[in-house]
Amino acid sequence: MPVHVAHVHQATAGDQTGDSVMGTTQQASGSGNVRITVTSNGKLTPIKSTQSSIDSNLNWGIVGVPDANGHYNDCVVFLNWPIK
């Protein structure tokens, strides 16, 4: 599953049947705008997400992505802002 941030390829994970982490990456948006798209088998995958804040000071979001099985645990993206 390739992961793109602002249309720039940022991460790739391979096929796996175990529970180990395939890879992690840390990215800075630069502009404050982030768009996440994930493809599986050459097709854009649906995503589900949520976001919240703690005391309006620390904001975070989680994005879950499925492959063909409909389970939203195949690609997980964590976002937090602002980073100071």
N, C-alpha and C positions, 0 to 999 in steps of 0.2 A: 504494500500500500504506500504509494508516494504521498507525502504531505507537502502542501504548498502554503507559504505565507506570502501574501501580497503577490500572488502569481509567480513566485520564485520557489523552485524546488528546494526544500529544506531538509527533508528526512525521508528515508526509505526503510521499510521493514520487509523481511522475506517471509517465505512460507515456514510454518512451524506447527508442531503438534503438542509441544510442551508448554509449561507455564513460565519459562524464563523471559526476561525482558529482551526484546530484539534490539533496541537501541534508544537512546535518548538524545535530545538536542535542546539547546537553549538559544532563543532568538530574541533580539530586540526589534521592535517595530520601527523605531526611529521617528515616525510621524505620529504615533499614537493610534494608528489604524491597523487592524489585523483582520484578515479574511482567511479562513481555514477551509480548504477543499481537500478531500481525500478521494482517491480512486481505488477501486478493487477490480481486477480483471478488465481494466481499460474503461470502466464506467464510473461516473461520479456516484458516491455512496450517500445515502441519507445520513444526516447527523441529528443528534439530540443534544441539547445543552441546557445549562442552568447557570445563573450567576447570582452573586450576593455581595454584600459588603459588611465589614465589621466596623462599627462606629463611623461610617462614612469616610474611613481613613485607609482601609485595606480592602481592595476589591479583588474578587477572584471569580473564575468561571471554569467549568469543566465541560468538555465536549466528548461525547462517546460516538463511536462509529462501528457499524457492523460490516461483515463481509457478506457472504451469501446466506448465512444461517439466521439472520435477523437478531442476533444477540449483540447488544451495543457495547461489547467489551474487547473488540478486536483492535481498536486504536483509541487511545484515551489521550486527550490534550488538556493540560492544565494551564490556565492563564492567570496571571496576577498583575495588578497595577495599582498605583504607580510604583515604579522601582526607583528609589532615590538613593 
